[in-house]
Amino acid sequence: MSIRYRVIFDGGSKGNPGNAYGSYLIEHGESVIVGPKRVDLGRGTSNEAEYRCLIAALEELDALLRREAVRPAQVALEIRGDSLLVLRQVEGAWKVKEPRLRALHEAARELLDAYREVSFRHHPRWQSVRRLGH
């Protein structure tokens, strides 16, 4: 039996590239257990911000699971966001053509590979705004 978690993330940049930011939340079942949490992601493009935000959320989830003595191999994880590019690249459906995104893609995949099951769900931008506040 899997333990179910969900990560909802969104990143952006004021300027492209510019000041990058993001927000995420983590749910266990139907309960929000982290967030929405806003993160400053330095300077980057919107796509870099999306990746960095996802990575920050996954790192926080990993730390939370360690504290709870839960192995990622026990977890079915759903990733939701409005960046079709990041979701499709991370799930392996689209190639990563932009050199600046390759290392971020690899970091996200490395974190995700530990989970028993990972699914990806794209949603419209308004849902990110409603859930994350930006």
N, C-alpha and C positions, 0 to 999 in steps of 0.2 A: 504494500500500500504506500502511496506517495503522500508526502506532505505538500500542500499547495501554497505557493507564494506568487505574487504578481508585482512587477515593477512597471510603473508608468513614468515616462521621462519625456523631457522636452528641452531643447537647447536653442540658443539663438545668439546673434551677434549684432551689436549696434555699430554698423559699418561692416563691410565684408571684404577683407578682415577688419575687425575692430574689437571692442570690449565684448568678450564672450561670457555668457551666463547660462544657467540652466536651472531646472527644478525637477524634482522627482518625488515620488512617494512609493512606499513599499506596503503591500497588503498581505496579510495572512488570512486565508479564507475570505471573508467579507469585511474584515476589520483593518483599518489603516493602522500600521504599527510604527511607521516612520513618515514624517512629513505632513504636508508638502514641505520639502526642504529646498531652499534656494542656494545655489552655489556659484561663486565667482570662478570663472574658468580661464582667466587671463586674456590673452589676445588670440584671436583666431577667426576662422570663417564660421558661418552658421553650421555647416556640416561637421566641422571639427568640434564645435560646441555640442552638437547632438551626440557625437561619439563620446566626448569627455564626460558628459552628463550621465550617459548610460554606464560608463566605466565607474564613475563615482557611486552610482546607485548599487552596482554589483559588488563593489568593494565594501560598501556599508552592509549589504545583505550578507556577504561572507563573514564579516565580523560579528554580526548579529547571530548567525547560525553557530559560529564557534562558541559564543557565550552560552548558547542554549544547548550545546553538545549535539547539534544536528549536523550530519554529514550532507553535503550537497548531493551526493549520490542517492539520498532519500527524498529529494525534492523535485517536484514537478513545477517548473517555473514558466510563467507567462510574461512575455515582454510586450508592452503596449506603447505606441508612440505615433506621432504624426509625420515622422520622417520616413517616407517610403524607401529612400535611398539607403539609410542606415539599416533599417529592418531587413530589406532584401539582401543587402551585402552580408550582414551578420548571419543570416540564415543560410547563405551560400547560393542563393538564386541569381544574384548579380555579381559580376566581377568588380573588384576594387581597382579602378583605373587611375585614380588620382594618387600620386606618390605621397602627398601629405597625409592621406587617410590610411595608408597601409599599416603603419605601426599601431595606430589606434584600432583598426580592425583586428589585428593580431592580438592586441591586449584584451579586447572584448571577447574574442573567440576563446582565448585561453581561460578566462574566467567562466565562460558559459560551458566549456567542455566538461567541467566537473559535475554538472547537474545530470540527474537521471533522465530528465525529459525537459526540453525547452520548446515552447511554441511562441510564435510571433503574431501580433495582431495590430494591423494598421487601423488608426481611427482618424477622423477629420480634425483639423486644427481646433475647432470650437470645443471639442471634448478635452483637449489638452488645457485650453484656457479655463474651462469650467473646473477641471480637477486640480490644476496646479496654480492657477491664479495669474498667469501671464500669457 
